[in-house]
């Protein structure tokens, strides 16, 4: 159900080192300003990112939860239901 949880930070290098050690996880994806850390393929990941606008990270910048609906049809169905 949850694909990844993203938290923002100001030092991606330190954050990656901390969470990799803390959870015994592996770095699944590293794209310079965002990195995805997980313990196994297909499991929920922790995403760490630098704020897009380059400003200091705040609770309203860079934090999100990504849901995995399972299929494109499920996304379309949910989208239609939310618009009603």
C-alpha positions in Angstrom: 0.0 0.0 0.0 2.7 2.5 0.9 5.5 2.8 -1.8 7.7 5.2 0.0 7.8 7.9 2.7 9.8 11.0 1.9 11.5 13.3 4.3 13.5 16.4 3.5 16.8 17.3 4.9 19.8 19.6 4.5 22.7 17.1 4.3 21.8 14.1 2.1 25.2 12.5 2.5 24.9 12.3 6.3 21.2 11.3 6.2 21.9 8.4 3.8 24.8 7.2 6.0 22.6 7.4 9.1 19.6 5.5 7.7 21.6 2.9 5.9 23.4 2.0 9.1 20.3 2.4 11.3 18.1 0.0 9.3 20.8 -2.2 7.8 19.2 -1.2 4.5 20.6 -0.7 1.0 20.6 2.3 -1.3 18.1 1.4 -4.0 18.2 4.7 -6.0 20.4 7.7 -5.7 19.6 10.7 -8.0 21.8 13.4 -6.4 19.0 15.4 -4.6 16.9 12.4 -3.7 17.7 8.9 -2.6 15.6 5.8 -1.9 16.6 3.4 0.8 15.0 0.0 1.4 15.6 -3.4 3.0 14.2 -5.6 0.2 12.9 -5.3 -3.3 9.2 -4.4 -3.5 9.1 -3.3 0.1 8.2 0.2 1.3 11.2 2.5 1.0 12.4 5.6 2.8 13.2 8.5 0.5 15.5 11.3 1.6 15.6 14.6 -0.4 16.9 18.1 -0.5 14.2 20.8 -0.9 13.6 21.4 -4.6 13.9 25.2 -4.2 17.2 25.0 -2.3 15.9 26.6 0.8 16.1 25.2 4.3 14.0 22.0 4.9 10.8 22.7 6.8 7.9 20.3 7.6 6.0 21.5 4.6 8.9 21.0 2.1 9.8 17.5 0.8 7.6 15.4 3.0 5.1 13.0 1.4 3.8 9.5 1.4 3.5 7.7 -1.9 0.7 5.0 -2.2 1.0 2.1 -4.5 -2.5 1.3 -5.9 -1.5 -1.8 -7.8 -2.6 -0.9 -11.3 -3.4 2.0 -13.7 -7.1 1.0 -13.5 -7.0 1.4 -9.7 -5.4 4.8 -10.0 -8.1 5.9 -12.5 -10.9 4.6 -10.3 -9.6 6.3 -7.2 -9.0 9.5 -9.2 -12.7 9.5 -10.4 -14.0 8.7 -6.9 -12.0 11.6 -5.4 -13.3 14.1 -7.9 -16.9 13.4 -7.0 
